[in-house]
Amino acid sequence: MRIDLGIIVHNEEKNIAKLLDSILKQNLGKVVIDKIIVVSSGSTDKTNDIVINYAEKYQKIKLLNQKRREGKASAINEFLREAKNKVVVISSGDIVFTENAIKNLIKPFKDREVGLTSVNPIPVNLNNNLIGFIANMHWKLHNLLARHGEAIAFRKDIVSSLPKDIVADEAYIEAIVQKRKMKAIHVNDAIVFNKGPENIMDFMKQVRRHFFGHLQIKRKINYSVSSLKINEIKKAFTELARVSIKNPLKMHYCILYIFLEVFGRFLGFLDFVSGRKKHILWDIAWSTKDLREHKILQKSHFTVR
């Protein structure tokens, strides 16, 4: 299967080389990546220079430079206009693919009823302090709810463009796929590494924005993602509490995490009903952006030589 891969970035100089290396070193099997298109949305750091250097070495890599930030949906549309293959992958700029991730992400498309697949994000944050615990719990909740994020693959004939004001792009694509009565699959063995926030403020930015985006999709096309379904949330929170209950300290951490998650959603709800904050231009959580020095990646073989 031939695919095109789009990477959506804004000021990702600390991670873009690591991400491109991880893609170039993939064990792809029968998957062929025809194009790797980096859409740089108003980057002002060295991101563009790094991508240009890679493009000079690897013909399949191309930089699309948006001089002004117009939102992630606008950047995705730039990629989709360039993509030619029937199945495309969209990736955030602040992750690293494990060596079989893309092959495993694409494998389910052998089934013609599959319209969307998504990766399984694993944070590199250590779990030995409060903020590291919160980062790990947040992504465990994400995976328990089978939410689609960080990197997804989908059929381009189902979604050929996004409304420019969409905030939760992966959730919007999921909604369109489901409304077409096709399958949206969370692929557990399509593992990527990401980095959770290293401070409470950045964590709240992410939760607030995500919840706003999910409410927006509910209003626009009457689709509820799993994070809006009370029974799904209760089951996920119960599982998180069950994992933590044997350790009193972690149980306290778990209670604090649930409080912060709920409070962040409340702020997202206020943004939604008031209309004062649209989140089209993301309030960047900068502490999530640099995976280079983390021990879980230092032994990786992703660096191209």
C-alpha contacts under 8 A as a table, 3 or more apart, distances in Angstrom:
res1	aa1	res2	aa2	distance
1	M	30	K	6.43
1	M	31	V	4.90
1	M	32	V	6.14
2	R	31	V	5.91
2	R	32	V	4.65
2	R	33	I	5.89
2	R	34	D	6.52
2	R	85	N	6.51
2	R	87	V	7.46
3	I	31	V	7.39
3	I	32	V	6.19
3	I	33	I	5.04
3	I	34	D	6.05
3	I	35	K	7.51
3	I	85	N	5.45
3	I	86	K	7.09
3	I	87	V	5.39
3	I	88	V	5.37
3	I	89	V	7.30
4	D	33	I	5.66
4	D	34	D	5.61
4	D	35	K	4.93
4	D	36	I	6.27
4	D	37	I	7.75
4	D	83	A	5.86
4	D	84	K	7.16
4	D	85	N	6.14
4	D	87	V	7.08
4	D	88	V	4.97
4	D	89	V	6.34
5	L	33	I	6.94
5	L	35	K	6.11
5	L	36	I	4.85
5	L	37	I	6.20
5	L	88	V	5.77
5	L	89	V	4.62
5	L	90	I	5.94
5	L	91	S	7.53
6	G	36	I	5.85
6	G	37	I	4.76
6	G	38	V	5.79
6	G	39	V	7.15
6	G	76	I	7.70
6	G	79	F	6.03
6	G	88	V	7.63
6	G	89	V	6.08
6	G	90	I	4.81
6	G	91	S	6.14
7	I	36	I	7.47
7	I	37	I	6.21
7	I	38	V	4.68
7	I	39	V	6.11
7	I	90	I	5.94
7	I	91	S	4.80
7	I	92	S	5.81
7	I	93	G	5.93
8	I	38	V	6.10
8	I	39	V	5.07
8	I	40	S	6.36
8	I	41	S	7.41
8	I	72	K	7.19
8	I	75	A	6.59
8	I	76	I	6.88
8	I	90	I	7.41
8	I	91	S	6.39
8	I	92	S	5.49
8	I	93	G	5.86
9	V	12	E	6.09
9	V	38	V	7.17
9	V	39	V	6.17
9	V	40	S	4.98
9	V	41	S	6.08
9	V	43	S	7.65
9	V	92	S	6.71
9	V	93	G	5.07
10	H	40	S	5.75
10	H	41	S	5.23
10	H	42	G	6.32
10	H	43	S	4.95
10	H	47	T	7.90
10	H	93	G	7.84
11	N	40	S	7.90
11	N	42	G	7.88
11	N	43	S	4.75
11	N	44	T	6.28
11	N	45	D	5.54
11	N	46	K	7.42
11	N	47	T	5.87
12	E	15	N	5.62
12	E	16	I	5.63
12	E	43	S	7.95
12	E	45	D	7.78
12	E	47	T	5.64
12	E	93	G	6.39
12	E	94	D	6.98
12	E	289	K	6.98
13	E	16	I	5.72
13	E	17	A	7.56
13	E	45	D	6.56
13	E	46	K	5.45
13	E	47	T	4.42
13	E	50	I	7.31
14	K	17	A	7.66
14	K	289	K	6.69
14	K	290	D	5.30
14	K	291	L	7.69
14	K	292	R	7.39
15	N	18	K	5.34
15	N	19	L	6.21
15	N	93	G	7.08
15	N	94	D	5.92
15	N	95	I	7.55
15	N	289	K	6.71
15	N	290	D	5.68
15	N	291	L	6.42
15	N	292	R	6.86
16	I	19	L	5.05
16	I	20	L	6.12
16	I	47	T	6.99
16	I	50	I	7.64
16	I	51	V	7.66
16	I	93	G	6.21
16	I	94	D	7.20
17	A	20	L	5.16
17	A	21	D	6.05
17	A	50	I	6.97
17	A	51	V	7.67
18	K	21	D	5.15
18	K	22	S	6.22
18	K	96	V	6.72
18	K	292	R	7.29
18	K	302	F	7.28
18	K	303	T	6.97
19	L	22	S	5.13
19	L	23	I	6.43
19	L	93	G	7.13
19	L	94	D	7.48
19	L	95	I	6.34
19	L	96	V	4.93
19	L	97	F	6.98
20	L	23	I	5.13
20	L	24	L	6.16
21	D	24	L	5.11
21	D	25	K	6.16
21	D	302	F	5.43
21	D	303	T	5.37
21	D	304	V	5.69
22	S	25	K	5.30
22	S	26	Q	6.39
22	S	96	V	6.11
22	S	97	F	5.54
22	S	98	T	6.91
22	S	99	E	6.99
22	S	302	F	4.85
22	S	303	T	7.15
23	I	26	Q	5.32
23	I	97	F	6.64
23	I	99	E	7.95
24	L	304	V	7.51
25	K	99	E	6.76
25	K	302	F	5.98
25	K	303	T	7.93
25	K	304	V	7.14
26	Q	98	T	7.64
26	Q	99	E	4.76
26	Q	100	N	6.16
26	Q	101	A	7.68
26	Q	102	I	7.23
26	Q	103	K	7.99
27	N	99	E	5.61
27	N	100	N	5.35
27	N	103	K	7.01
28	L	31	V	5.16
28	L	32	V	6.95
28	L	100	N	6.76
28	L	102	I	6.78
28	L	103	K	4.99
29	G	103	K	6.60
30	K	103	K	7.87
31	V	103	K	6.29
31	V	106	I	7.56
33	I	36	I	7.17
34	D	60	K	6.28
35	K	60	K	4.76
35	K	61	I	6.07
35	K	62	K	7.43
35	K	83	A	7.74
36	I	60	K	5.83
36	I	61	I	4.68
36	I	62	K	6.27
37	I	61	I	5.85
37	I	62	K	4.86
37	I	63	L	5.92
37	I	64	L	7.00
37	I	79	F	6.75
38	V	51	V	7.56
38	V	61	I	7.54
38	V	62	K	6.18
38	V	63	L	4.92
38	V	64	L	6.02
38	V	79	F	7.97
39	V	63	L	6.11
39	V	64	L	4.71
39	V	65	N	5.97
39	V	66	Q	7.08
39	V	75	A	6.13
39	V	76	I	7.69
39	V	78	E	7.30
39	V	79	F	6.74
40	S	43	S	5.93
40	S	47	T	7.71
40	S	48	N	7.00
40	S	63	L	7.19
40	S	64	L	6.17
40	S	65	N	4.97
40	S	66	Q	5.84
40	S	75	A	7.72
41	S	65	N	6.48
41	S	66	Q	4.80
41	S	67	K	6.62
41	S	68	R	6.35
41	S	69	R	5.00
41	S	70	E	7.22
41	S	71	G	7.71
41	S	72	K	7.84
41	S	75	A	6.49
42	G	65	N	7.39
42	G	66	Q	5.53
42	G	67	K	4.76
42	G	68	R	4.41
42	G	69	R	4.57
43	S	46	K	7.91
43	S	47	T	6.69
43	S	48	N	7.23
43	S	67	K	7.47
43	S	69	R	7.98
44	T	47	T	7.68
45	D	48	N	7.61
46	K	49	D	5.31
46	K	50	I	6.29
47	T	50	I	5.30
47	T	51	V	6.33
48	N	51	V	5.16
48	N	52	I	6.08
48	N	63	L	7.40
48	N	65	N	7.67
49	D	52	I	5.11
49	D	53	N	6.28
50	I	53	N	5.21
50	I	54	Y	6.53
51	V	54	Y	5.10
51	V	55	A	6.11
51	V	61	I	7.97
51	V	62	K	7.76
51	V	63	L	6.54
52	I	55	A	4.92
52	I	56	E	6.25
52	I	62	K	7.69
52	I	63	L	6.75
53	N	56	E	5.29
53	N	57	K	6.77
54	Y	57	K	5.22
54	Y	58	Y	5.99
54	Y	61	I	6.93
55	A	58	Y	5.08
55	A	59	Q	5.96
55	A	60	K	7.26
55	A	61	I	4.82
55	A	62	K	5.79
55	A	63	L	7.50
56	E	59	Q	6.83
58	Y	61	I	5.80
59	Q	62	K	7.63
64	L	78	E	7.83
66	Q	69	R	6.81
66	Q	75	A	7.65
69	R	281	L	7.23
70	E	74	S	5.98
70	E	75	A	7.36
70	E	280	I	7.67
70	E	281	L	6.77
71	G	74	S	5.51
71	G	75	A	6.62
71	G	164	K	7.26
71	G	165	D	7.64
71	G	280	I	5.21
71	G	281	L	4.88
71	G	282	W	7.27
72	K	75	A	5.04
72	K	76	I	6.15
72	K	167	V	7.47
72	K	169	D	7.74
72	K	280	I	7.39
72	K	281	L	7.44
73	A	76	I	5.05
73	A	77	N	6.24
73	A	162	L	5.94
73	A	163	P	6.83
73	A	164	K	5.25
73	A	165	D	7.02
73	A	166	I	6.16
73	A	167	V	7.23
73	A	169	D	6.51
74	S	77	N	5.13
74	S	78	E	6.50
74	S	162	L	7.57
74	S	163	P	7.98
74	S	164	K	5.42
75	A	78	E	5.10
75	A	79	F	6.62
76	I	79	F	5.13
76	I	80	L	6.22
76	I	90	I	7.77
76	I	161	S	7.72
76	I	162	L	7.66
77	N	80	L	4.96
77	N	81	R	6.19
77	N	160	S	7.81
77	N	161	S	5.39
77	N	162	L	6.49
78	E	81	R	5.38
78	E	82	E	6.75
79	F	82	E	5.23
79	F	83	A	6.16
80	L	83	A	5.03
80	L	156	K	7.85
80	L	160	S	6.43
80	L	161	S	6.76
83	A	88	V	7.34
85	N	88	V	6.67
85	N	156	K	7.64
86	K	155	R	5.68
86	K	156	K	5.37
86	K	157	D	6.71
87	V	153	A	6.75
87	V	154	F	5.58
87	V	155	R	4.57
87	V	156	K	5.76
88	V	153	A	5.47
88	V	154	F	5.73
88	V	155	R	6.51
88	V	156	K	6.47
89	V	151	A	6.96
89	V	152	I	5.58
89	V	153	A	4.18
89	V	154	F	6.67
90	I	151	A	5.52
90	I	152	I	5.51
90	I	153	A	6.39
91	S	95	I	7.99
91	S	150	E	5.97
91	S	151	A	4.22
91	S	152	I	6.69
92	S	95	I	6.49
92	S	150	E	5.39
92	S	151	A	6.23
94	D	194	N	6.55
94	D	195	K	7.72
94	D	288	T	7.37
94	D	289	K	5.57
94	D	290	D	7.32
94	D	291	L	7.70
95	I	150	E	7.30
95	I	192	V	6.48
95	I	193	F	5.58
95	I	194	N	4.64
95	I	195	K	7.48
95	I	291	L	7.70
96	V	192	V	5.51
96	V	193	F	5.14
96	V	194	N	6.62
97	F	100	N	7.90
97	F	101	A	5.92
97	F	102	I	7.55
97	F	191	I	6.61
97	F	192	V	4.46
97	F	193	F	6.45
98	T	101	A	5.37
98	T	190	A	7.69
98	T	191	I	5.87
98	T	192	V	5.59
98	T	193	F	7.37
99	E	102	I	7.78
99	E	302	F	7.97
100	N	103	K	5.48
100	N	104	N	6.13
100	N	190	A	6.86
100	N	191	I	7.94
101	A	104	N	5.23
101	A	105	L	5.98
101	A	119	V	7.47
101	A	189	D	6.86
101	A	190	A	4.01
101	A	191	I	5.42
101	A	192	V	6.89
102	I	105	L	4.85
102	I	106	I	6.18
102	I	190	A	6.58
103	K	106	I	5.35
103	K	107	K	6.13
103	K	190	A	7.79
104	N	107	K	5.19
104	N	108	P	7.65
104	N	187	V	7.32
104	N	189	D	6.48
104	N	190	A	5.25
105	L	108	P	7.02
105	L	117	T	6.22
105	L	118	S	6.64
105	L	119	V	6.58
105	L	152	I	7.85
105	L	153	A	6.99
105	L	187	V	6.32
105	L	190	A	5.40
106	I	109	F	5.80
106	I	117	T	7.47
106	I	153	A	7.02
107	K	110	K	6.21
108	P	111	D	5.93
108	P	114	V	6.72
108	P	117	T	7.54
109	F	112	R	6.23
109	F	113	E	7.87
109	F	114	V	5.65
109	F	115	G	7.42
110	K	114	V	7.96
111	D	114	V	5.66
112	R	115	G	7.67
113	E	182	M	5.21
113	E	183	K	5.96
114	V	117	T	7.67
114	V	182	M	5.65
114	V	183	K	4.51
114	V	184	A	6.34
114	V	185	I	7.53
115	G	154	F	5.45
115	G	155	R	5.61
115	G	158	I	7.56
115	G	177	V	5.79
115	G	182	M	5.53
115	G	183	K	5.56
115	G	184	A	6.00
116	L	152	I	7.01
116	L	153	A	5.64
116	L	154	F	4.33
116	L	155	R	6.89
116	L	173	I	7.93
116	L	174	E	6.82
116	L	177	V	6.84
116	L	183	K	6.58
116	L	184	A	4.57
116	L	185	I	6.20
117	T	148	H	7.78
117	T	152	I	5.63
117	T	153	A	5.22
117	T	154	F	6.45
117	T	184	A	5.70
117	T	185	I	4.68
117	T	186	H	5.74
117	T	187	V	6.49
118	S	148	H	5.38
118	S	149	G	6.51
118	S	150	E	7.92
118	S	151	A	5.99
118	S	152	I	4.28
118	S	153	A	6.33
118	S	185	I	6.43
118	S	186	H	4.95
118	S	187	V	5.83
118	S	190	A	7.67
119	V	148	H	7.37
119	V	149	G	7.14
119	V	150	E	7.11
119	V	151	A	5.82
119	V	152	I	6.40
119	V	186	H	6.33
119	V	187	V	5.55
119	V	188	N	6.79
119	V	189	D	7.68
119	V	190	A	4.90
119	V	191	I	5.80
119	V	192	V	6.65
120	N	143	N	6.94
120	N	186	H	7.05
120	N	187	V	6.29
120	N	188	N	5.26
120	N	189	D	6.85
120	N	190	A	5.68
120	N	191	I	4.73
120	N	192	V	6.17
121	P	139	W	7.03
121	P	143	N	7.84
121	P	150	E	7.12
121	P	191	I	5.87
121	P	192	V	4.95
121	P	193	F	5.72
121	P	194	N	6.32
122	I	136	N	7.88
122	I	139	W	7.06
122	I	191	I	6.95
122	I	192	V	6.14
122	I	193	F	4.94
122	I	194	N	6.08
123	P	135	A	7.11
123	P	136	N	6.22
123	P	139	W	7.21
123	P	193	F	5.65
123	P	194	N	4.81
123	P	195	K	4.94
123	P	196	G	5.88
124	V	193	F	6.40
124	V	194	N	6.20
124	V	195	K	5.44
124	V	196	G	7.43
124	V	291	L	7.71
124	V	294	H	6.71
124	V	296	I	6.38
125	N	132	G	5.29
125	N	135	A	6.91
125	N	136	N	7.07
125	N	195	K	6.18
125	N	196	G	6.36
126	L	129	N	7.45
126	L	132	G	5.37
126	L	133	F	7.44
127	N	130	L	7.75
127	N	132	G	4.79
127	N	133	F	4.70
127	N	136	N	6.82
128	N	132	G	6.44
128	N	133	F	6.66
129	N	132	G	5.34
129	N	133	F	5.97
130	L	133	F	5.10
130	L	134	I	6.19
130	L	253	Y	6.33
131	I	134	I	4.96
131	I	135	A	6.16
131	I	197	P	7.47
131	I	198	E	6.03
131	I	199	N	6.38
131	I	200	I	7.13
132	G	135	A	5.13
132	G	136	N	6.29
132	G	196	G	7.58
132	G	198	E	7.07
133	F	136	N	5.21
133	F	137	M	6.05
133	F	250	K	7.96
133	F	253	Y	7.16
134	I	137	M	5.07
134	I	138	H	5.97
134	I	253	Y	7.40
134	I	254	C	7.62
134	I	257	Y	5.72
135	A	138	H	5.21
135	A	139	W	6.53
135	A	196	G	4.84
135	A	197	P	6.33
135	A	198	E	7.93
135	A	203	F	7.88
136	N	139	W	5.40
136	N	140	K	6.17
136	N	196	G	7.34
137	M	140	K	4.94
137	M	141	L	6.10
137	M	240	L	7.32
137	M	254	C	7.79
137	M	257	Y	7.62
138	H	141	L	5.14
138	H	142	H	6.21
139	W	142	H	4.67
139	W	143	N	6.14
140	K	143	N	5.14
140	K	144	L	6.05
140	K	240	L	7.82
141	L	144	L	5.01
141	L	145	L	6.11
141	L	236	A	6.19
141	L	237	F	7.34
141	L	240	L	7.42
142	H	145	L	5.34
142	H	146	A	6.20
142	H	147	R	5.52
143	N	146	A	4.73
143	N	147	R	6.22
144	L	147	R	7.85
144	L	236	A	5.92
145	L	226	S	5.94
145	L	227	S	6.80
145	L	232	E	6.79
145	L	233	I	7.38
145	L	236	A	6.73
146	A	186	H	5.79
146	A	226	S	7.55
147	R	171	A	7.79
147	R	186	H	7.41
147	R	225	V	7.72
147	R	226	S	6.90
147	R	227	S	7.76
148	H	151	A	7.82
148	H	152	I	6.99
148	H	170	E	5.95
148	H	171	A	6.58
148	H	174	E	7.53
148	H	186	H	6.74
149	G	152	I	6.53
149	G	170	E	5.85
149	G	171	A	7.89
152	I	170	E	7.22
154	F	158	I	7.89
154	F	159	V	7.89
155	R	158	I	5.66
155	R	159	V	6.93
156	K	159	V	5.17
156	K	160	S	5.31
157	D	160	S	6.00
158	I	176	I	7.45
158	I	177	V	6.86
159	V	162	L	7.37
159	V	173	I	6.77
159	V	176	I	7.31
162	L	166	I	7.08
162	L	169	D	7.68
163	P	166	I	5.67
165	D	280	I	5.89
166	I	169	D	6.15
166	I	172	Y	7.52
166	I	213	G	7.09
166	I	216	Q	7.66
166	I	217	I	7.87
166	I	280	I	6.96
167	V	209	R	7.64
167	V	210	H	7.73
167	V	212	F	7.77
167	V	213	G	4.93
167	V	216	Q	7.87
167	V	279	H	6.42
167	V	280	I	5.65
168	A	171	A	5.43
168	A	172	Y	6.23
168	A	210	H	6.37
168	A	213	G	4.68
168	A	214	H	6.50
168	A	217	I	7.90
169	D	172	Y	5.09
169	D	173	I	6.31
170	E	173	I	5.22
170	E	174	E	6.16
171	A	174	E	4.92
171	A	175	A	6.14
171	A	214	H	7.08
171	A	217	I	7.72
171	A	225	V	6.86
172	Y	175	A	5.04
172	Y	176	I	6.41
172	Y	217	I	6.40
173	I	176	I	5.18
173	I	177	V	6.19
174	E	177	V	5.15
174	E	178	Q	6.12
174	E	184	A	6.46
175	A	178	Q	5.20
175	A	179	K	6.09
175	A	223	Y	6.10
175	A	225	V	7.66
176	I	179	K	5.13
176	I	180	R	6.34
177	V	180	R	5.18
177	V	181	K	6.71
177	V	182	M	5.57
177	V	183	K	7.01
177	V	184	A	6.90
178	Q	181	K	4.99
178	Q	182	M	5.36
178	Q	183	K	6.48
178	Q	184	A	6.90
179	K	182	M	7.41
187	V	190	A	5.47
188	N	191	I	6.76
194	N	288	T	7.76
194	N	291	L	7.24
195	K	288	T	5.03
195	K	289	K	7.04
195	K	290	D	7.53
195	K	291	L	6.52
196	G	203	F	7.75
196	G	287	S	7.82
196	G	288	T	5.49
197	P	200	I	7.29
197	P	202	D	5.58
197	P	203	F	5.37
197	P	285	A	6.92
197	P	287	S	5.48
197	P	288	T	5.08
198	E	202	D	7.26
198	E	203	F	7.76
198	E	287	S	5.59
198	E	288	T	7.02
199	N	202	D	5.69
199	N	203	F	6.53
199	N	287	S	7.35
200	I	203	F	5.03
200	I	204	M	6.18
201	M	204	M	5.17
201	M	205	K	6.30
202	D	205	K	5.04
202	D	206	Q	6.52
202	D	284	I	7.83
202	D	285	A	4.72
202	D	286	W	7.30
202	D	287	S	7.03
203	F	206	Q	5.36
203	F	207	V	6.43
203	F	285	A	7.44
204	M	207	V	5.20
204	M	208	R	5.87
204	M	260	L	7.31
204	M	261	E	7.67
204	M	264	G	5.34
205	K	208	R	5.31
205	K	209	R	6.13
205	K	264	G	7.62
205	K	283	D	6.78
205	K	284	I	7.73
205	K	285	A	6.71
206	Q	209	R	5.27
206	Q	210	H	6.08
206	Q	285	A	7.15
207	V	210	H	5.23
207	V	211	F	6.16
207	V	261	E	6.60
207	V	264	G	5.31
207	V	265	R	6.19
207	V	268	G	7.59
208	R	211	F	5.45
208	R	212	F	6.25
208	R	264	G	4.79
208	R	265	R	5.33
208	R	266	F	7.58
208	R	267	L	5.82
208	R	268	G	4.28
208	R	269	F	7.93
209	R	212	F	5.15
209	R	213	G	6.19
209	R	268	G	6.14
209	R	279	H	6.39
209	R	282	W	7.75
210	H	213	G	5.10
210	H	214	H	6.29
210	H	268	G	7.68
211	F	214	H	5.07
211	F	215	L	6.23
211	F	265	R	5.54
211	F	268	G	5.47
211	F	269	F	7.10
212	F	215	L	5.23
212	F	216	Q	6.15
212	F	265	R	7.70
212	F	268	G	4.70
212	F	269	F	6.15
212	F	271	D	6.92
212	F	272	F	5.83
212	F	279	H	7.90
213	G	216	Q	4.99
213	G	217	I	6.39
214	H	217	I	5.21
214	H	218	K	6.32
214	H	224	S	7.30
214	H	225	V	6.68
214	H	227	S	7.92
214	H	228	L	7.51
215	L	218	K	4.99
215	L	219	R	6.31
215	L	224	S	7.99
215	L	269	F	7.65
215	L	272	F	7.27
216	Q	219	R	5.21
216	Q	220	K	6.09
216	Q	272	F	7.45
217	I	220	K	5.02
217	I	221	I	5.85
217	I	222	N	6.77
217	I	223	Y	6.27
217	I	224	S	7.43
218	K	221	I	5.84
218	K	222	N	4.46
218	K	223	Y	4.74
218	K	224	S	5.49
219	R	222	N	5.58
219	R	223	Y	7.79
224	S	227	S	7.82
224	S	228	L	5.86
224	S	229	K	7.01
225	V	228	L	5.70
225	V	229	K	7.10
226	S	229	K	5.23
226	S	232	E	6.34
226	S	233	I	7.51
227	S	230	I	7.70
227	S	232	E	7.18
227	S	233	I	6.24
228	L	233	I	7.60
229	K	232	E	5.42
229	K	233	I	6.29
230	I	233	I	5.13
230	I	234	K	6.11
231	N	234	K	5.13
231	N	235	K	6.23
232	E	235	K	5.26
232	E	236	A	6.25
233	I	236	A	5.12
233	I	237	F	6.07
234	K	237	F	5.23
234	K	238	T	6.01
235	K	238	T	5.15
235	K	239	E	6.27
236	A	239	E	5.17
236	A	240	L	6.32
237	F	240	L	5.03
237	F	241	A	6.19
237	F	258	I	7.82
238	T	241	A	5.12
238	T	242	R	6.13
239	E	242	R	5.01
239	E	243	V	6.35
240	L	243	V	5.29
240	L	244	S	6.47
240	L	254	C	7.57
241	A	244	S	5.12
241	A	245	I	5.88
241	A	251	M	7.01
241	A	254	C	6.66
242	R	245	I	5.39
242	R	246	K	7.94
243	V	246	K	7.25
244	S	247	N	5.84
244	S	248	P	7.74
244	S	250	K	5.55
244	S	251	M	5.14
244	S	254	C	6.88
245	I	248	P	6.55
245	I	250	K	7.33
245	I	251	M	5.38
246	K	251	M	7.68
247	N	250	K	5.31
247	N	251	M	6.07
248	P	251	M	4.94
248	P	252	H	6.39
249	L	252	H	5.22
249	L	253	Y	6.36
250	K	253	Y	4.75
250	K	254	C	5.95
251	M	254	C	4.92
251	M	255	I	6.30
252	H	255	I	5.18
252	H	256	L	6.32
253	Y	256	L	5.11
253	Y	257	Y	6.06
254	C	257	Y	4.98
254	C	258	I	6.20
255	I	258	I	5.22
255	I	259	F	6.27
256	L	259	F	5.04
256	L	260	L	6.22
257	Y	260	L	5.14
257	Y	261	E	6.07
258	I	261	E	5.05
258	I	262	V	6.12
259	F	262	V	5.22
259	F	263	F	6.05
260	L	263	F	5.00
260	L	264	G	5.91
261	E	264	G	5.19
261	E	265	R	6.27
262	V	265	R	5.13
262	V	266	F	6.21
263	F	266	F	4.91
263	F	267	L	6.34
264	G	267	L	5.14
264	G	268	G	6.31
265	R	268	G	4.91
265	R	269	F	6.10
266	F	269	F	4.96
266	F	270	L	6.28
267	L	270	L	5.05
267	L	271	D	6.26
268	G	271	D	5.05
268	G	272	F	6.21
269	F	272	F	5.00
269	F	273	V	6.24
270	L	273	V	5.33
270	L	274	S	5.86
271	D	274	S	5.37
271	D	275	G	5.69
271	D	276	R	5.97
271	D	277	K	5.33
271	D	278	K	7.24
272	F	275	G	5.37
272	F	276	R	7.76
272	F	277	K	7.41
272	F	278	K	7.57
274	S	277	K	7.81
275	G	278	K	6.54
278	K	281	L	7.89
279	H	282	W	5.33
279	H	283	D	7.20
285	A	288	T	6.00
285	A	289	K	7.72
286	W	289	K	5.62
287	S	290	D	7.32
288	T	291	L	7.92
290	D	293	E	7.60
291	L	294	H	5.82
291	L	297	L	7.67
292	R	297	L	7.20
292	R	298	Q	7.55
293	E	297	L	7.50
293	E	298	Q	6.84
294	H	297	L	5.72
294	H	298	Q	6.40
295	K	298	Q	5.04
295	K	299	K	7.29
296	I	299	K	6.90
296	I	300	S	7.79
297	L	300	S	5.16
300	S	303	T	7.81
